[in-house]
Amino acid sequence: MDSIEHRTVRVNGINMHVAEKGTGPVVLFLHGFPELWYTWRHQIQAVAEQGYHAVAPDLRGYGDTDSPPSATNYTCFHLVGDVVALIDSLGEEQVYLVATDWGAMVGWYLCLFRPDKVKAYVCMSVAYSPRQTWKKPVEALESVFGDDFYICRFQEPGVMEAEIKSYGTEHVLLSIYYETRPGPIRLPKSEPFGSKNTPSPLPHWLSEEDLNYNVQKFRQKGFTGPLNYYRALDLNWELTAAWAGVQIRVPVIYVVGEKDPVYTTPGAKTYVHGSGFKTDVPLLRQVVLLEDTGHFLNQEKPQKINDIILDFIKNF
């Protein structure tokens, strides 16, 4: 880890922290919720050793990157603008993109708005979600899962932050890591976010050092920035009306764990393995399902993910 370099880059009006290693073609890693550049620690080392320049930022609102307070500063245009400016700052026309969870959603938006910036995309956990015209996202989720669904509960500024504070950063992060993800589960309104009895010992893929790094950064920065991604969902829906029905025209490999709640959500498997995904993403090359793997697949099975990344991007 000492060989990974860190610097701050001015992008799109904010200061962005970047971890990087190696020289050569750029492989850009985008993390999810609630994570940091650190989630890619195994992949950074692996791709750098194979002749690539691994670049992993803390996304807007996370870690050592600036965190504007308002959800209106976390639209898909802001997030993609950050990434495009970062790519430009590296002196690159295109990058190989690797992303998971919310980073994967940012990755899809990048491929939608600026496909010229992406050579190939290794997407993990969150498949492409075409814009639905019948209802705003939060209302649609509430109609299916109820208003106690975690994304619905994230919407009111300050409410979830207070709940997280009452339980403590370490407890909440561990609850999410053990749950594989905070959704799509339905927590009763009377029950604070996260489980009341955090299991022990740590997940096999998480050391005390790993946990401490994450806890330290989230204690410093808080959760408002990360939660604002969810609070901008309806605004994103409004802003992207002009892209309804547009296909993703970037070579993609999609990797997901069979135990990932994103994958086991009703309707997800039908979309991923049916004709819908391939229709929306015509350059989809492969869907890889990892057995006995949950949401944090790049940490749970780092060597497997390293091999998948390197095997895929070498073709472009």
C-alpha positions in Angstrom: 0.0 0.0 0.0 2.9 2.3 0.6 3.7 2.3 -3.1 0.4 3.8 -4.0 0.7 7.5 -4.6 -1.8 10.1 -3.6 -2.5 13.6 -4.8 -5.3 16.2 -5.1 -6.6 17.3 -8.5 -8.8 20.3 -9.2 -11.7 19.1 -11.3 -15.1 20.6 -12.2 -14.9 23.2 -9.4 -13.9 20.7 -6.6 -10.7 19.2 -5.1 -10.6 15.5 -5.8 -8.3 13.1 -4.0 -6.8 10.5 -6.3 -4.8 7.3 -5.5 -2.7 5.9 -8.3 0.0 3.6 -9.3 1.9 2.5 -12.4 2.4 3.8 -15.9 0.7 3.1 -19.2 -2.9 3.1 -20.4 -5.2 4.4 -17.7 -7.6 2.1 -15.8 -10.0 4.3 -13.9 -11.8 2.8 -10.9 -15.0 4.2 -9.4 -16.1 3.1 -6.0 -19.6 2.6 -4.5 -21.5 3.3 -1.3 -20.3 3.4 1.4 -16.7 3.0 0.1 -13.6 4.9 -0.9 -10.8 4.6 -3.4 -9.5 2.0 -0.9 -12.0 -0.6 -2.1 -9.8 -1.0 -5.1 -6.6 -1.6 -3.2 -6.1 -5.1 -4.6 -7.0 -4.1 -8.2 -4.7 -1.1 -8.2 -1.7 -3.2 -7.4 -2.6 -5.9 -9.9 -3.2 -3.7 -13.0 -0.2 -1.5 -12.2 2.0 -4.7 -12.2 0.7 -5.5 -15.7 1.7 -2.2 -17.3 -1.3 0.0 -16.7 -1.8 3.3 -14.8 -4.3 2.6 -12.1 -6.3 5.6 -11.0 -8.9 5.5 -8.1 -10.5 8.7 -6.9 -12.6 9.4 -3.9 -15.8 10.4 -5.6 -17.5 13.7 -4.9 -18.7 13.7 -1.2 -16.3 10.9 -0.1 -13.0 10.6 1.7 -10.6 13.4 1.0 -12.5 14.8 -1.9 -14.7 17.9 -1.5 -18.3 17.4 -0.3 -20.8 20.1 -1.3 -23.7 20.1 1.2 -26.6 20.3 -1.2 -28.1 17.3 -3.1 -28.4 19.5 -6.2 -24.6 19.4 -6.5 -24.7 15.6 -6.9 -26.6 15.2 -10.2 -25.4 12.8 -12.9 -24.0 15.8 -14.7 -21.9 16.9 -11.8 -20.6 13.3 -11.2 -19.8 12.7 -14.9 -18.3 16.2 -15.1 -15.9 15.3 -12.3 -14.8 12.1 -14.1 -14.4 13.7 -17.5 -12.3 16.5 -15.9 -10.2 13.9 -14.1 -9.6 12.0 -17.4 -8.6 15.2 -19.1 -6.2 16.1 -16.3 -4.5 12.8 -16.9 -3.8 13.8 -20.5 -5.9 10.9 -21.8 -8.5 10.8 -24.6 -10.0 7.5 -23.3 -9.7 5.2 -20.3 -10.6 1.7 -19.4 -13.4 2.0 -16.8 -14.0 -0.3 -13.8 -16.8 0.5 -11.4 -19.1 -0.9 -8.8 -22.3 0.1 -7.1 -22.9 3.9 -7.3 -19.6 4.1 -9.2 -21.2 1.7 -11.7 -24.2 4.1 -12.1 -21.8 7.0 -12.6 -20.0 4.7 -15.2 -23.3 4.1 -17.1 -24.0 7.8 -17.2 -20.4 8.4 -18.5 -21.0 5.8 -21.2 -24.3 7.4 -22.0 -23.1 11.0 -22.2 -19.5 10.7 -23.2 -18.9 7.2 -24.8 -15.9 8.8 -26.5 -14.1 8.7 -23.2 -14.4 5.0 -22.5 -12.4 2.2 -24.3 -14.2 -0.6 -22.5 -16.2 -0.9 -19.3 -16.0 -3.6 -16.6 -19.2 -3.0 -14.6 -19.8 -4.7 -11.3 -23.0 -5.3 -9.4 -25.3 -2.6 -10.8 -26.5 -3.3 -14.4 -27.7 -0.6 -16.7 -31.1 0.9 -15.7 -32.8 2.5 -18.7 -34.8 5.6 -17.8 -38.5 4.8 -17.1 -41.0 7.4 -18.3 -44.0 6.4 -16.1 -42.9 7.4 -12.7 -40.0 9.2 -10.8 -37.5 6.7 -9.3 -38.2 7.3 -5.6 -42.0 7.1 -6.1 -41.5 4.0 -8.2 -39.4 2.3 -5.5 -41.9 3.3 -2.8 -44.8 1.8 -4.8 -42.9 -1.5 -5.1 -41.0 -1.8 -1.8 -42.9 0.6 0.5 -41.8 3.8 2.1 -39.5 2.0 4.6 -37.2 1.0 1.7 -33.8 2.3 2.4 -33.6 4.6 -0.6 -36.9 6.2 0.4 -35.6 6.6 3.9 -32.5 8.4 2.7 -34.4 11.2 1.1 -35.0 13.7 3.9 -31.9 15.7 4.6 -30.5 15.3 8.1 -32.8 12.4 9.2 -30.5 9.5 8.2 -27.4 11.4 9.2 -28.8 11.7 12.8 -29.7 8.0 12.8 -26.2 7.1 11.7 -24.7 9.3 14.4 -26.8 7.7 17.1 -25.5 4.3 16.2 -21.9 5.3 15.4 -19.9 5.1 12.2 -18.2 1.8 12.8 -21.4 0.0 13.7 -23.2 1.3 10.6 -20.4 0.5 8.2 -20.1 -3.0 9.6 -23.9 -3.5 9.4 -23.8 -2.6 5.7 -20.7 -4.8 5.0 -22.4 -7.8 6.8 -25.7 -7.2 5.1 -23.7 -7.2 1.8 -25.4 -3.9 1.1 -28.1 -1.8 2.8 -30.7 -2.9 0.3 -32.9 -3.9 -1.2 -33.9 -4.8 2.3 -36.8 -3.2 4.1 -36.1 -1.9 7.6 -39.1 -0.9 9.8 -39.2 2.8 10.4 -38.9 2.2 14.1 -35.6 0.4 13.6 -32.5 2.4 13.1 -30.4 2.0 9.9 -28.2 -1.1 10.2 -28.6 -4.2 12.3 -28.7 -4.0 16.1 -26.3 -6.9 16.6 -23.2 -6.6 14.5 -21.7 -10.0 13.9 -18.2 -10.9 14.8 -15.5 -11.6 13.6 -15.0 -9.4 10.6 -16.0 -10.6 7.1 -13.1 -12.7 5.6 -12.3 -9.9 3.1 -12.0 -7.1 5.7 -9.1 -6.7 8.1 -9.0 -4.5 11.2 -6.7 -2.1 9.2 -9.2 -2.0 6.3 -12.1 -1.3 8.7 -10.2 1.4 10.6 -9.3 3.3 7.4 -12.9 3.4 6.3 -14.2 4.4 9.7 -11.6 7.2 10.1 -12.6 8.7 6.7 -16.3 8.5 7.2 -16.1 9.9 10.7 -14.2 12.9 9.3 -16.4 13.5 6.3 -19.8 12.2 7.4 -22.5 10.6 5.3 -24.3 13.7 3.8 -22.3 13.6 0.5 -22.9 9.8 -0.1 -26.6 10.1 0.8 -26.9 13.1 -1.6 -26.4 10.6 -4.5 -29.7 9.0 -3.5 -31.4 12.4 -2.9 -30.6 13.4 -6.5 -32.2 10.4 -8.1 -35.5 12.2 -9.0 -33.6 15.2 -10.2 -31.5 12.9 -12.5 -34.7 11.5 -13.9 -35.8 15.0 -14.8 -32.5 16.0 -16.3 -32.1 12.9 -18.5 -35.4 13.0 -20.3 -33.6 13.7 -23.6 -31.7 10.4 -23.3 -34.7 8.2 -22.9 -34.3 5.1 -25.1 -30.6 5.8 -26.0 -28.5 2.7 -26.1 -25.1 2.3 -24.4 -22.5 2.1 -27.2 -19.4 1.0 -25.3 -17.9 -2.6 -25.0 -19.1 -3.9 -21.6 -18.5 -6.9 -19.4 -20.9 -7.2 -16.4 -19.9 -9.0 -13.3 -22.1 -9.8 -10.3 -22.2 -12.0 -7.3 -25.0 -14.6 -7.0 -25.7 -13.4 -3.5 -25.7 -9.7 -4.2 -29.1 -8.2 -3.2 -28.9 -6.1 -6.3 -28.9 -9.3 -8.4 -31.6 -11.0 -6.3 -34.0 -8.1 -6.4 -37.2 -9.2 -8.2 -36.9 -8.6 -11.9 -33.1 -8.2 -11.9 -32.2 -11.7 -13.1 -34.8 -11.6 -15.9 -33.4 -8.3 -17.2 -29.7 -9.3 -16.9 -30.1 -12.7 -18.5 -32.9 -11.9 -20.9 -33.0 -9.7 -24.0 -33.5 -6.4 -22.2 -29.9 -5.9 -21.1 -28.5 -6.8 -24.5 -30.9 -4.5 -26.2 -30.0 -1.5 -24.0 -26.3 -2.3 -24.2 -25.7 -3.9 -27.6 -21.9 -4.1 -27.1 -22.4 -6.2 -23.9 -19.8 -9.0 -24.4 -20.5 -11.2 -21.4 -22.3 -11.5 -18.1 -20.2 -13.2 -15.4 -22.0 -14.6 -12.3 -19.7 -15.3 -9.4 -20.8 -18.1 -7.1 -20.9 -17.7 -3.3 -20.2 -13.9 -3.7 -22.1 -10.9 -2.4 -22.1 -7.2 -3.2 -18.5 -6.3 -2.4 -17.1 -8.7 -5.0 -13.9 -6.9 -5.8 -12.9 -7.2 -2.2 -14.5 -10.7 -1.6 -12.7 -12.3 -4.6 -9.9 -9.9 -5.5 -7.8 -12.3 -7.6 -10.8 -13.4 -9.6 -11.8 -9.8 -10.3 -8.2 -8.9 -11.2 -8.1 -11.7 -13.7 -11.5 -10.7 -15.2 -10.4 -7.1 -15.6 -7.1 -7.8 -17.2 -8.5 -10.5 -19.5 -11.2 -8.1 -20.7 -9.3 -4.9 -21.2 -6.4 -6.5 -23.1 -8.7 -6.9 -26.1 -9.2 -3.2 -26.6 
